[in-house]
Amino acid sequence: MAFNKVVVAGGGVLGAQIAYQAAYCGKDVTIWLRSESSIGRTQPKLDQLRVEYKNAIDLMNTPEGKNPANWCRGIANVDTFNAKECLEKSEKAYKSIKLELDLAKACKDADIVIESMAELQDEKIAFYKKLAPVLEEKTILVTNSSTLLPSTFAPYTGRADKYCSLHFANHIWKQNLVEVMAQDKTDKEVFSKVMDFGLEISMIPVPVLKEKGGYLLNSLLVPFLLCGMDLVANGVSDPESVDKAWKLGTGAPRGPFEIIDVVGLTTAYNIIEKYQKVPGLITPLLKKMMLPYSFKKIAAMLKEKIDAGKLGRNAGEGFYKY
């Protein structure tokens, strides 16, 4: 089963990226938005993605662009890359994406609906209750939630057997990972079809067969970032030295503070707040590794920068200046 009609509910950073990537891969894409003001916030994101894809394709068309660190796997494979064709695909994608306020109209004949709304449980539940009556029998429903488990929402979908998580990493045209996570009632055939959909939009799908907060990527990444911030918040070292130690010692392209600047300091702060409120998210080993009161110190370190407007790379400064 090929997924032709794709609906993305929510036009935030990742919602816009998912929509653009799906359209780039030839899908008929509609973004459902709640209000006219939402359209006003989403369209500039699509405008910027048009620029991002063009810049990426132009770079890929240079000797420097052939470096694996610069190659965008969601745009093209190295051995089949044609810059002209890729630019044409991007322009076609940009012009074809539809923005729709009527939920029933947006979802008519949809093969898959991708919920990519804010990480607010009550708002997601309200959305699923509104969505369930307008979906057609064939439609598969997935959530891009990064912190909330699909089993939380399955009872409200009206199709728990056709519902699972499909979690994308930021900058999906380059970091083309997608994590497919089942909940107890997800039909195995549906899970397999969602894995196939990942391939259809040039992602690399990885299966998460058991519900786990943080999936695979964030289960590895968040403790890594916490340990890096712990070293600085407790005065053990400075961000640049921590990043150097990691990069020189492992060959990794970025250290924890460079990653935090890309992710955004507000996101990092929200993660700290969540981990303080939900102790079970922290493993016993990590608790032993963290120095006393580290979470409070880390939160204070991040809050000071956030209050000063140093929100990360997109703001021009975080732990580094750009």
Secondary structure, 3 states (H helix, E strand, C coil): CCCCEEEEECCCHHHHHHHHHHHHCCCEEEEECCCHHHHHHHHHHHHHHHHHHHHHHHHHCCCHHHCCCCCCCCCCCHHHCCHHHHHHHHHHHHHHCEEECCHHHHHCCCCEEEECCCCCHHHHHHHHHHHHHHCCCCCEEEECCCCCCHHHCHHHHCCHHHEEEEEECCCCCCCCEEEEECCCCCCHHHHHHHHHHHHHCCCEEEEECCCCCCCCHHHHHHHHHHHHHHHHHCCCCCHHHHHHHHHHHHCCCCCHHHHHHHHCHHHHHHHHHHHHHCHHHCCHHHHHHCCCCHHHHHHHHHHHHHHCCCCEHHHCECCCEC
